[in-house]
């Protein structure tokens, strides 16, 4: 199949990002699917996958071209799940230790947290809700990894160095996540100053995660390892396995997530640097 190169990669990426972000804004602010019985803003992710498929057709790329190869995908996903599991085991231990040192001993609980139709937050322990959580997050990570790592890095690397491309994709991934604090501010759930602080935090944290998954994409040559790590972060660490203390649940969740992501980021960066060094040595 002949590649369609009659487009500017920068403009194409911005157009796809703007389109996906517009659909995300509509769901977050108008539909608010996460405040219904579904409990998750998943519609814009489904539409995002459709947009991605159409974008690939437009520029004559296949899913395999952007990292969704069939060969070895199971082992690659398992490596990503293992990476996330090890790092989050450390971060859960850190969270429990901090709470214990504060005189607020905590324990782990397994449940799905979501909103009821009356707007109150409830704990779901039925198997059906766990299946929905995993299914929705598979759709979530398929769309985000496919667009931000697979598509953006693939086509931007045609005109730019990888690290520059990876930072651009990570920045867009960070901006993608500020919709949540913006909505909370508009709904009166937090102040403008808190929104700015949390928004900056989201850009930094999501940016770090984006850079890490971009490095994994570069190291492995596929999307699956980063997708596996992303999936564990979104399901187990933020939706299923909770830290419950005398004063509430998941009060230090941001510490848990940040600690795990920094640990895994450093680990992946070391592997990337070692592989680059070895590659440079072999080429001499």
Secondary structure as the mmCIF struct_conf table of DSSP 4:
data_model
#
loop_
_struct_conf.conf_type_id
_struct_conf.id
_struct_conf.beg_label_comp_id
_struct_conf.beg_label_asym_id
_struct_conf.beg_label_seq_id
_struct_conf.end_label_comp_id
_struct_conf.end_label_asym_id
_struct_conf.end_label_seq_id
BEND BEND1 UNK A 7 UNK A 7
HELX_RH_AL_P HELX_RH_AL_P1 UNK A 9 UNK A 26
HELX_RH_PI_P HELX_RH_PI_P1 UNK A 27 UNK A 31
HELX_RH_3T_P HELX_RH_3T_P1 UNK A 33 UNK A 35
BEND BEND2 UNK A 36 UNK A 36
TURN_TY1_P TURN_TY1_P1 UNK A 37 UNK A 38
BEND BEND3 UNK A 40 UNK A 40
HELX_RH_AL_P HELX_RH_AL_P2 UNK A 43 UNK A 58
TURN_TY1_P TURN_TY1_P2 UNK A 59 UNK A 60
TURN_TY1_P TURN_TY1_P3 UNK A 63 UNK A 63
HELX_RH_3T_P HELX_RH_3T_P2 UNK A 64 UNK A 66
TURN_TY1_P TURN_TY1_P4 UNK A 67 UNK A 67
BEND BEND4 UNK A 70 UNK A 70
TURN_TY1_P TURN_TY1_P5 UNK A 71 UNK A 72
HELX_RH_AL_P HELX_RH_AL_P3 UNK A 73 UNK A 101
TURN_TY1_P TURN_TY1_P6 UNK A 102 UNK A 103
STRN STRN1 UNK A 106 UNK A 110
STRN STRN2 UNK A 112 UNK A 115
TURN_TY1_P TURN_TY1_P7 UNK A 117 UNK A 118
BEND BEND5 UNK A 119 UNK A 119
STRN STRN3 UNK A 121 UNK A 124
BEND BEND6 UNK A 126 UNK A 126
HELX_RH_AL_P HELX_RH_AL_P4 UNK A 127 UNK A 144
HELX_RH_PI_P HELX_RH_PI_P2 UNK A 145 UNK A 151
HELX_RH_AL_P HELX_RH_AL_P5 UNK A 152 UNK A 156
TURN_TY1_P TURN_TY1_P8 UNK A 157 UNK A 159
BEND BEND7 UNK A 160 UNK A 160
HELX_RH_AL_P HELX_RH_AL_P6 UNK A 162 UNK A 176
TURN_TY1_P TURN_TY1_P9 UNK A 177 UNK A 178
HELX_RH_AL_P HELX_RH_AL_P7 UNK A 179 UNK A 186
TURN_TY1_P TURN_TY1_P10 UNK A 187 UNK A 188
BEND BEND8 UNK A 189 UNK A 190
HELX_RH_AL_P HELX_RH_AL_P8 UNK A 192 UNK A 220
BEND BEND9 UNK A 221 UNK A 223
HELX_RH_AL_P HELX_RH_AL_P9 UNK A 224 UNK A 232
HELX_RH_PI_P HELX_RH_PI_P3 UNK A 233 UNK A 240
STRN STRN4 UNK A 241 UNK A 245
TURN_TY1_P TURN_TY1_P11 UNK A 246 UNK A 247
STRN STRN5 UNK A 248 UNK A 249
BEND BEND10 UNK A 250 UNK A 250
TURN_TY1_P TURN_TY1_P12 UNK A 251 UNK A 252
HELX_RH_AL_P HELX_RH_AL_P10 UNK A 253 UNK A 282
TURN_TY1_P TURN_TY1_P13 UNK A 283 UNK A 283
#
